[in-house]
Amino acid sequence: MQARFYNGLSRQYEDFVPLNDQRVTMYVCGPTVYDEAHIGNGRPAVVFDLVYRLLRELYGPDHVVYARNITDVDDKIIAKAAHDHVDIATLTRETTEIYQEDVAGLGCLDPSLSPRATEYIDDMLILISKLIELGHAYVAEDHVLFDVHGFDGYGQLSNRSLDDMLAGARVEVASYKRHDLDFVLWKPAAAGEPGWESPWGRGRPGWHIECSAMIASCLGMIIDVHGGGIDLTFPHHENEIAQSCCATGNKLLARFWMHNGFVMVNGQKMSKSLGNFLTMRGLRKDHAGRALRLQMLMSHYRQPLDWQTARTSEAHAIVKNWGKFVSDAPREKDDDLLGALCDDLNTPLAITIMHRRAREQDHGKLAFGWDLLGFADADEQPLIVHQRLGEVEIESMLKARQDARKSRDFAKADQIRDDLLSKGILIKDGPKGTDWEYAD
């Protein structure tokens, strides 16, 4: 079956034909490991895990190589370690373990490779030296910077001119830059900061050069798919293309660029200041990984995802229903579902097909979808399995909600509803009153 994906580089839907169908390559930008990962980090992990599963289904598990990196040297890591008075190596090790546990709980397969930036410093030094030799980078005040004006293709991914990029970017203004958009490949390390010896003095790499070096070392000079969040398009992915293409002389770094949309919470941007900052670990404490995975797949990957508690409870009920039919069912290939995923990963349609298979009691095809969509590998229970609320307590909360609605205190009524949903109680208002049931 032929897969078609939206290619962010061409801004068109294209048939996916790998360079080598015996070794299909994909790279996805992973987290910067300074704290617990939030759902904005979880969404690309789930989205590109599904791309990985689809490619394995189409080309065979042994013929797909997927690398998802770990950024373990960064300003945020240094600041967090100093704030918490912990060793940087300890911080990055612990946060990496938490991230990997969380995405596994959401049903994500282990990538073929999980390169850590600090393991590829020598590769970065070689790449930077080549860029200087070719005239695409320059040394200034112990920094090495990439000269964006020396690459005609700069802006091709984000489809913006240099002036437009400069107007909309938050760039570091520095006197040693030739141009404001020039970006750091290497910078000096202060005393007490992680650093490595280089021809330009003791320092550490810039963020962008890390991914270019890991891609070349792990997968090759040109790869089939590069994925990540839409927020990485500029400057990160744009800069990856510039430095990689200038170093290799190739016109491409990746043949397909795929980006998932932003994550919001109840229609608002997620932020700690708004009190709506949701970590994967926090969600997993109260919700099964299967439900969280389904909720992430309910929206098409390129569209924004609005995270709502009610949707989580809805997802709980759906996966619970599907799960009743698949445990003993033999796996039967479902061309309709596979076709939906081959159509630019159309998960809303795939979920509709799963509902239809459940209604038709076509358990073999339901089992196929259950496995391919990744629910079989996700956690069946929350990390903390709460004792169920008793019927008396539930009825009391529903009575309080009804009283709040009668007095037009809708904020209180909504809060009680959300409290019930967070405890796994599904409620449905009708003309004869409110019905409820356990989600799990």
C-alpha positions in Angstrom: 0.0 0.0 0.0 1.3 3.4 -0.9 1.8 6.0 1.9 1.4 9.7 1.2 2.5 12.4 3.6 2.4 16.2 3.7 5.9 17.3 3.1 6.7 20.5 5.0 9.6 21.3 2.7 7.5 21.3 -0.6 4.3 22.1 1.2 2.6 19.4 -0.8 1.3 15.9 -0.4 3.7 13.4 -1.9 4.0 9.7 -2.3 6.5 8.4 0.2 9.2 6.5 -1.6 12.3 5.9 0.6 15.8 6.2 -0.8 16.4 2.6 0.1 13.4 0.4 1.0 15.8 -1.9 2.8 16.8 0.9 5.2 14.1 3.5 5.7 15.5 6.3 8.0 13.7 8.7 10.3 15.0 11.2 12.9 12.9 13.0 15.4 14.0 15.8 17.8 13.7 14.5 21.3 13.6 16.4 24.6 16.0 18.7 26.4 16.3 16.8 29.6 16.2 19.4 32.4 12.8 18.6 34.0 9.8 16.3 33.6 8.5 16.3 30.1 5.1 17.9 29.4 2.4 16.8 27.0 3.9 19.1 24.3 6.9 16.7 24.4 4.6 13.7 24.6 2.7 14.5 21.4 5.6 14.2 18.9 6.7 11.1 20.7 3.3 9.5 20.1 2.8 10.9 16.6 6.2 9.7 15.3 5.9 6.4 17.1 2.9 5.9 14.9 4.8 6.9 11.8 7.5 4.4 12.9 4.9 1.6 13.4 3.3 2.4 10.0 6.7 2.3 8.2 7.5 -1.0 9.9 4.2 -2.4 8.7 4.9 -1.3 5.2 8.6 -2.1 4.9 9.2 -4.7 7.6 10.5 -4.1 11.2 14.1 -4.9 10.3 14.1 -2.3 7.5 13.3 0.9 9.4 15.8 2.8 11.5 14.4 5.4 13.8 16.6 7.8 15.9 15.1 10.1 18.6 17.8 12.1 20.3 18.3 13.4 23.8 19.7 16.9 24.3 21.8 16.6 27.4 23.8 19.8 27.2 22.0 23.1 27.1 21.6 26.4 29.0 18.3 25.2 30.6 20.0 22.1 31.9 22.9 24.2 33.4 20.5 26.6 35.0 18.2 23.9 36.4 21.2 22.0 37.9 22.5 25.2 39.5 19.1 26.1 40.9 18.5 22.6 42.4 22.1 22.2 43.5 22.5 18.9 41.7 25.2 17.4 39.5 24.4 17.9 35.8 25.1 14.3 34.9 22.7 13.2 37.7 20.0 15.6 36.5 20.1 14.6 32.9 20.3 10.8 33.7 17.2 11.0 36.0 15.1 13.2 33.7 16.0 11.0 30.7 14.8 8.0 32.6 11.6 9.7 33.5 11.0 10.7 29.9 11.7 7.3 28.5 9.4 5.7 31.1 6.6 8.2 30.3 6.6 7.7 26.5 6.8 3.9 27.0 3.7 4.2 29.2 2.0 6.0 26.3 2.8 3.0 24.1 5.8 4.3 22.3 8.2 1.7 21.0 11.9 2.1 21.8 13.6 3.9 18.9 16.3 2.0 17.0 18.7 4.6 18.4 18.6 7.1 21.2 21.7 9.3 20.7 22.7 11.7 23.5 24.3 14.9 22.3 27.3 14.6 24.7 28.3 11.3 23.0 28.8 13.1 19.6 31.0 16.0 20.5 33.8 14.8 18.3 31.4 14.5 15.3 30.3 18.1 16.0 33.9 19.4 16.0 34.6 17.7 12.7 31.4 19.2 11.2 32.1 22.7 12.5 35.7 22.5 11.2 34.5 21.6 7.8 32.0 24.5 7.8 34.8 26.9 8.7 37.1 25.4 6.0 34.4 25.8 3.3 33.7 29.5 4.3 30.3 28.9 5.8 31.3 29.6 9.4 33.6 32.0 11.1 35.3 32.4 14.5 34.7 35.6 16.5 35.5 36.2 20.2 35.9 32.4 21.0 32.6 31.7 19.3 32.0 29.9 16.0 29.0 31.1 14.0 27.3 30.0 10.9 27.0 32.7 8.2 23.4 32.5 7.0 24.0 34.8 4.0 26.3 32.2 2.6 23.5 29.7 2.1 21.1 30.6 -0.7 18.5 28.1 0.6 18.1 29.6 4.0 14.4 30.0 4.7 13.2 27.3 2.3 11.6 25.2 5.1 9.8 28.1 6.9 9.1 29.7 3.5 10.3 33.1 4.7 12.9 35.7 3.5 15.8 36.7 5.7 14.0 40.0 6.5 10.8 38.2 7.5 12.7 35.7 9.7 14.6 38.5 11.4 11.4 40.5 12.1 9.6 37.5 13.7 12.5 35.9 15.5 14.0 36.2 19.0 17.6 36.3 18.1 20.6 36.9 20.3 22.1 40.3 19.5 25.9 40.2 19.7 28.6 42.5 18.5 30.7 39.7 17.2 28.1 38.5 14.7 28.4 39.5 11.0 24.6 39.3 10.7 21.9 39.2 13.3 20.5 35.8 12.1 23.9 34.1 12.3 23.7 31.3 14.8 26.1 29.7 17.2 27.9 26.5 16.4 30.3 26.6 19.3 30.5 28.9 22.3 32.9 29.2 25.3 32.1 27.4 28.5 32.3 29.3 31.7 34.0 27.9 34.7 31.9 25.1 36.3 29.9 24.6 33.1 30.2 21.5 30.9 32.9 22.0 28.3 35.2 20.2 25.8 38.5 21.2 24.3 38.3 22.4 20.8 40.5 24.3 18.3 38.6 27.4 19.4 39.0 27.0 23.1 37.2 25.1 25.8 33.5 25.3 25.1 30.3 23.5 24.2 28.1 23.1 21.1 25.2 25.1 20.0 21.8 23.4 19.9 21.4 23.1 16.1 24.8 21.5 15.3 24.0 18.7 17.7 21.2 17.3 15.6 23.1 17.6 12.3 26.0 15.7 13.8 23.8 12.9 15.3 21.8 12.6 12.0 25.0 12.2 9.9 26.6 9.8 12.4 23.5 7.6 13.1 21.5 7.6 9.9 23.5 9.2 7.0 23.9 12.4 5.1 20.4 12.4 3.6 17.5 10.8 5.5 13.9 9.9 4.5 11.9 11.6 7.3 12.7 14.3 9.8 10.0 15.0 12.4 9.3 17.3 15.3 7.0 19.9 16.7 5.9 22.8 14.5 7.7 25.2 16.9 11.0 23.7 15.7 10.5 24.7 12.1 12.4 27.9 12.7 15.0 28.4 13.7 16.1 24.8 14.7 15.2 22.8 11.6 16.0 25.7 9.3 19.4 25.8 10.8 19.9 22.1 10.6 19.3 22.2 6.9 21.7 25.1 6.4 24.7 23.6 8.2 24.2 20.1 7.0 23.7 21.0 3.3 26.7 23.4 3.4 28.9 20.8 5.0 27.9 17.9 2.6 27.2 19.8 -0.6 23.8 18.0 -0.8 20.6 19.9 -1.7 18.7 18.0 1.0 19.0 16.9 4.6 15.7 15.1 4.8 13.4 14.2 1.9 10.2 14.6 4.0 9.7 17.1 6.9 6.8 16.3 9.1 5.7 18.5 12.0 3.0 18.0 14.6 0.8 20.9 15.7 0.8 22.8 19.0 -0.7 21.6 22.2 -3.2 23.8 24.2 -5.0 23.2 27.4 -8.7 24.1 27.5 -8.2 26.5 24.6 -5.3 28.3 26.2 -1.5 28.1 25.6 0.0 25.8 28.2 2.2 27.7 30.8 3.1 27.4 34.4 1.9 31.0 35.0 -1.6 30.0 34.0 -1.6 26.9 36.2 -2.3 24.6 33.2 1.1 23.1 32.7 0.6 19.3 32.4 3.4 16.8 32.6 3.2 13.4 31.2 4.2 12.0 34.6 1.4 13.9 36.3 -1.2 12.7 33.7 0.0 9.1 33.9 -0.6 9.1 37.7 -4.3 9.5 37.2 -5.0 8.1 33.7 -4.1 5.0 31.8 -1.5 5.4 29.1 -3.9 3.9 26.6 -6.4 6.7 27.2 -3.8 9.4 26.9 -2.5 7.9 23.7 -5.9 7.8 22.2 -6.6 11.4 23.2 -3.4 12.5 21.4 -4.5 10.6 18.3 -8.1 12.0 18.2 -6.8 15.1 16.4 -4.9 15.0 13.2 -1.2 15.4 13.9 -0.8 18.6 11.9 -3.7 20.3 13.7 -3.5 21.9 17.1 -4.4 19.6 20.0 -6.7 21.1 22.7 -6.3 19.0 25.8 -9.5 18.7 27.8 -10.3 16.6 30.9 -13.6 15.5 29.4 -11.8 14.1 26.3 -9.5 12.0 28.6 -12.5 10.4 30.2 -14.1 9.8 26.8 -10.9 8.1 25.7 -10.9 6.0 28.8 -14.3 4.6 28.0 -13.4 4.0 24.3 -10.2 2.0 24.9 -11.9 0.1 27.7 -14.6 -1.0 25.2 -12.2 -1.9 22.5 -9.9 -3.8 24.9 -12.8 -6.2 25.8 -12.7 -7.6 22.3 -9.1 -7.9 21.3 -7.3 -10.0 23.9 -8.0 -13.4 22.3 -8.8 -12.2 18.8 -6.5 -13.3 15.9 -5.0 -10.3 14.1 -6.5 -9.8 10.7 -5.1 -7.1 8.4 -7.5 -4.1 8.0 -6.8 -2.4 4.6 -9.2 0.4 5.4 -7.5 1.3 8.6 -4.0 0.9 7.0 -5.2 3.1 4.2 -6.3 5.8 6.6 -2.9 5.9 8.2 -1.2 5.9 4.8 -3.2 9.1 4.0 -1.0 11.5 5.9 -1.6 9.6 9.2 -5.4 10.3 9.2 -5.9 9.1 12.8 -9.4 10.6 13.2 -10.6 8.4 10.3 -8.6 5.4 11.7 -10.5 5.9 15.0 -13.8 6.0 13.2 -12.9 2.7 11.5 -12.1 1.2 14.9 -15.5 2.2 16.2 -17.1 0.5 13.2 -15.1 -2.7 13.7 -16.2 -2.8 17.4 -19.9 -2.3 16.4 -19.7 -4.9 13.7 -17.8 -7.2 16.1 -15.1 -7.7 13.6 -12.6 -8.5 16.3 -9.8 -9.6 14.1 -9.5 -6.3 12.3 -10.1 -4.5 15.6 -7.1 -6.4 17.0 -5.0 -5.3 14.0 -5.8 -1.7 14.6 -5.3 -2.1 18.4 -1.7 -3.2 17.7 -0.9 -0.9 14.9 -2.2 2.2 16.7 0.0 1.2 19.7 -2.6 0.6 22.4 -1.4 -2.9 23.1 1.9 -1.5 24.3 0.5 1.4 26.4 -0.3 1.2 30.2 -3.7 -0.3 31.0 -3.8 1.4 34.4 -2.7 4.7 35.8 0.5 4.8 37.8 -1.6 5.4 40.9 -4.7 3.3 40.8 -7.1 5.3 43.0 -9.7 3.5 45.1 -13.0 4.0 43.3 -15.4 6.5 44.7 -18.4 4.8 46.3 -21.9 5.3 45.0 -23.0 7.3 48.0 -20.1 9.8 47.5 -20.8 10.0 43.8 -24.5 10.7 44.3 -23.6 13.4 46.9 -21.3 15.1 44.4 -23.9 14.9 41.7 -26.5 16.4 44.1 -24.1 19.3 44.9 -23.5 19.8 41.1 -27.3 19.9 40.6 -27.7 22.5 43.3 -24.9 24.6 41.9 -26.6 24.5 38.5 -30.0 25.5 39.9 -28.4 28.5 41.6 -26.6 29.3 38.4 -23.1 28.8 39.9 -21.9 27.2 36.7 -18.2 27.5 37.6 -18.8 25.3 40.7 -20.9 22.9 38.7 -18.2 22.5 36.1 -15.6 22.0 38.8 -17.6 19.2 40.3 -18.0 17.6 36.9 -14.2 17.9 36.3 -13.5 16.4 39.7 -15.7 13.4 38.9 -14.1 13.0 35.4 -10.6 13.1 36.9 -11.6 10.2 39.2 -12.9 8.1 36.4 -16.6 8.8 36.6 -18.4 9.4 33.4 -21.5 11.5 33.6 -24.3 12.2 31.1 -27.0 14.8 31.5 -30.4 14.0 30.0 -34.0 15.1 30.3 -34.6 12.7 33.2 -31.6 13.7 35.1 -27.9 12.7 35.2 -26.6 9.2 34.7 -23.1 8.1 35.6 -20.8 5.1 35.2 -17.2 4.1 36.0 -14.8 4.7 33.1 -12.5 1.9 34.2 
